[in-house]
Amino acid sequence: MKKSIKTIISFMTITLLVLSLSSCTIFEAMRQNALEAAETTIYATPEDEKIISEFNELLTSSRAKATEIKENISYSAGTPDVLKDGEEAGVLDSAANQLKNFIMSANPGSASRTIEKDAADSLLNTINEASVLKYDATRNLATVNITDEDGKEVYDEEGNVKTEQVISDNILHLTFNYFADEIVPLAPGAEPETDAEGNAVEETTVIYADDATIESVFGTLKDKEAVLKNFENIKDYITVSDYEIEYTNCLISSDANIETGEVSFVNFQKNMTVTAKATGVGSLASYGEIEILFTLTQNINYEFSYADEEAPTEETTVAEDTTAAEDTTAAIEETTLTEETTVA
């Protein structure tokens, strides 16, 4: 019996020892990760005039390096307006949004596929700098305490620790706009408009890239006849005879890691205003000719996957320590059983 008690005490001691060692390993891994994060080299944001050329290089290298590139296409639509002679078409206009929600719930036009790295039918082409009207590059920021040369925190006059914002990682958020605000010049002799405080307010207008540029970057429109055929399922109520599309604020967005030279995604957002000419049929015949106006957004998103680097992980370390503990437990149990048999 004494041997059994000794064995149990030994078991508890060894188990606690193994768990302690495991915890030490975990905490050591946490400290190591924190140390590595603190020692991470933060790369500078590319100069403004080099943003587009840097992105083109990143895109080219990422296409070659990626193990998989997935293309996802989706559409979304704004609340439609139904007009009769330029005014809202009563009940038909009120019900238009419900009809739109019903149509969009089926995700029309959505598609997904994996493309080849050198696929010629994707939108992943280098950007023509002359076509971009505005672009932005931003970084992730973190707020940190300001310290002096001895590593001690610095306080302001009110006793609060002074802080500053620093770049926290090497992710670069990029946006390339094919539209921009333009200042409208004042007519000769005209007085500028002022705000409530009497300050001059500049009048601006939005300029857009031309249709040929938009379609060369974001893709061409589908054949009109094929699109009109899709409206045949509502021909007992409304017949759509024609439509026009006007491109608005189209843009490309992307995230890139400037340390590894990899982009994680590139999204092509094509925004349009659609004006359709239609005629009421059957119970809606009294409306006659109507106009249907709505905004339509097409997103074509490319997701890049890369080969994972094989490296020991924290989970692997914990698993190994757990296995060791289980092996120790099995050995102790076997010893206990042997000793109790001997005593008996």
N, C-alpha and C positions, 0 to 999 in steps of 0.2 A: 504494500500500500504506500509505503514511504517512497518507493521507487516511482510509483505512478505520480505522486504529488510532485516529486522532483522533476519528472518528465514534463508535467503540465507547466511548471514554473519555467523550465528550460524552453518549452515551446513558446510561451508568452514572451519571454525575453528575446528569443531569436526573431519572432514575428515582429515585435516592436523595433528591433534593430533593423530588420529588412525594410519595414515601412519608413523608418527614419532615414535610411539610406536612399530610399525611393524619393522621399520628400526633398532631401538634399539635392538629389539629381534634378528634380523638377524645378526647385528654386534656382539652382545653378543655371539651368536652361533659360529660365525667365530673366535672370541677371545678364546672361550672355546675349539674349535677344535684345534687351534694353541697351546693352553696351554697343551692339552692332548697329542698332537704330541711331544711337547718338553719333556713331562714327560714319554714318552714311554720307557719302559725298553728294551734296546738292548741286546739280548742274544749273548753270545760268540759263535764263530764258533767251532764246535766239533774238538777235536784233530785229527790229520791226521790218526792215527792208529785206531780211533773209527768211522771214516766217514761211512764205509760200514755197521757196526753193527747198527749205529744210523739210517741210511736209512732203514735198514730192519725193525727196530722197528716202524719207521714212516709209512712205507708201510703197515705193519700189522694193526696198529691202524687206519689208514686211510680207509682201506678196510672195517673194522668193523663200522666205524663212518659215512661213505659216504651214502648219500641218493640215489645217482645214480652214476654208473660208465659206461661211454660210450667208446666203442672201435671203432676206425676209422682206416681203412687200405687203403694205397695209394701207388702207384708206380711212379717212374720217371726213365727216361733212358737218357744216354749220347749220343753224336753223334756217330753213328756206323761207323766202317771201314769195307769195303768190299775188301777182298784181293784175288788175283789170283796168285798162286805160290809165295806168300809172298809179292807181290806188289799190289798197289791200282788198283782196277778193273775198271779203266776208268770212263765212264759215269755212270755205275752202282754204283760206290762208291760215285760219286757226288750227285746222286739222293737219296742215302740212308737216309740222314737226313730228307728230305721231307717225305719219306715213314714213318720214325720213328715218326715224328710229327703228321702225319695223324693217325697212329695207337694209339698213346698216347692221342690224343684228345678225344678219347672215354673213357678215364680213365679205362683201362682194369685192372681187379683185385681189383678195389676199392670196399669197403664194409663198412657198419656201423651198429652197434647193441648196445643195452644196455645189459650188462652182470650182472649176479648175483654176489653178494659179494664173495661167496665161489666158483665161477665158476672154475672148474678144467681144462677147455680148454682155459684159458687165459694165457698170458705170465707173469702175475703178481705174480712171485715167489720171495722168498728171494734170494739175491745174494750170490753166493759162492765166498768168498774173494780170494780164491786161483786161481780162473779163471780170475780175473780182472788183466790186465797187467799195467794199469795206471788209476788214478782217480784224479779228481779236484773238489774243492769246493770253490766257489767264492761268494761274497756278493755285494749288491748294495751300491755304495759310493756317498757321497755328499761333495761338497767343502764348508767349513764354515770359517768365519773370526776367527782369534785367538784373544782372549781377555785376559787381565790380571786378577789379583785377585779381582779388583774392577769392572770388567765387561767392561772395556774400550778396544777398539781395539788396537792392537799392530802393529806398522809400522816398515818397514825395513829402511835401510839407504837412499833409494831413495824416501821415503815418501809413499810407497805403503803399503796397509793393508796386513799383513801376513795372509796366509790361510793354511788350512790343510784339508786332506781328512778323513772323518769319515764314519763309517757304518751307513746307513740311515734307515734301517728297519730290520725285522727279516726273510727276504726271503733268502733262501740258494739255490744257483744254483749248481746242481750236474751233473757230467759227469763221466761215467764209461766206459773206453776204453778197448776193447778186442784186442788191438794192441799197440805196443810201439816201439820207436826207440832203437836200441841196438848198442853200439860202437863196431866196428870191430877191433879186436886186430891186431897190426902190426906183420908181419912175422919177425922172428929173423933176425937181421941185416938190415932190411928195413928202409929207411928214411921216416919220415912222410911228407905228402904233406903240402905245405905252401900256404897262401893267398898272395895277392899283397904286403902286408906289411911285409911278412916274418914270420908271426905267424903260428905255427903248426895247421893244420886243421884235426880234427878227422873224420875218415870215419865211417858212420853209415849205418845201414840197418834196415828195418822194420820187426819186427816179429809179427806173428798173432797167435791167439788162434787156437787150432786144430778144425777140422770140427765138431767133436762130441760135443765139448764144445759150439761152435756157435749154433748148431742145438738144443741143450738142453736149450739154453737161448732165442734164437730168432725164434725158430720154424723150423721144417723140410721142405724140399723142396716138391713141389707137384710131383705127379707121372709123370715120364718122358713121358710115352706113352700118358697120357692125355694132356700134354703140347704140344707134337708134333702134336696131332690131330687139335690143334688150327691153325696150319699153312696150313690146307687143303684149305682154301679160297684163297691162292695164288699159289696153285699147278700148275696152268697153266703157271706160270712164274718161280717159284722157288720151289724146294722141299727140305725141311729141314729133313735130315736123322738122325742127332744126335746133341747133344750139351753138353758142359761141363761148370760147374760153379765153380769159385774160390772165396771164401770169402776173403774180404779185411778188411777195417777199420770199423768194426762193433762197435756200441756204444749204451749205454743207457743214456738218459738225463732226468732230473727231476727238478722241483721246489718244495721246501718245506718251510712251515712256521714253524720255530722252536719254536715259541711262542705258537701257537695253536696245534702243532703236526699234521699238515695236509699237504699232498702233493696235488698240484693242477693238475699235470699231470705226466705221466711217458711215455716216447717215446722210442721205440725200433727201432733203425735204422740199417738195415742189408744191407751192401754194397757188391756188387758182380761184378765180371768180367765174362761175358758170351762169350763163343766161340762156334759158331754154324757151323756145316758142312752142306753145301747145294750144289745143282746142278741146273744150269740154264736150263730152259725148254722153248720150243716154240721159240719165238723171242730172248730169252736170252740163247738159247742152245749153242751158240758159246762160252760162258764163261766157260762152263763145270763145273768142281768142284771148288767151292769158299769157303772162310771162312768169316764169319760175326762176328766181335768183337764189343762189346759195354758194357758199365757199366750200372748196374741196381741197383736201390735203393728201398728197401721196408721199409716203415714207418708204424709201428703199434703203434698208440697213444691212451693212456687211459686218459680220462678227468674225474676228480672227482668233484662231486657236494655235498654240505653240506647244512644242514638246516640253514636258516638265523635266526640270533638272532633278536627278536622283540625289537626295541628301537625307541624312538622318533627321527624323522629326521628333518633336516632343512626345507625340503619341507612341512612336516606336520605343522610346526610352522607357516610358511608363509601362508598356506592354511587357518589355523584357524584365523589368523589376517585378511586375505582378507574377510573371511566370516563375521567377526565382522564389518568390514567396510561396507560391503553390507547391513547388518542388520541396521546399523546406518543410511545409506543413505535412506533405505526404510522408516524408522521411520520419518526422516526429511521431506521426500517428502509427507508423509501422513499428517504431521503437517501443511506443507505449503498449501496443498489442503484444509484442514479444515479452516485455517485462512482466506484464500482468499474467501472461500464460505461465511464466517461470514461477511467479509467486504462488499461483494456484497449485 
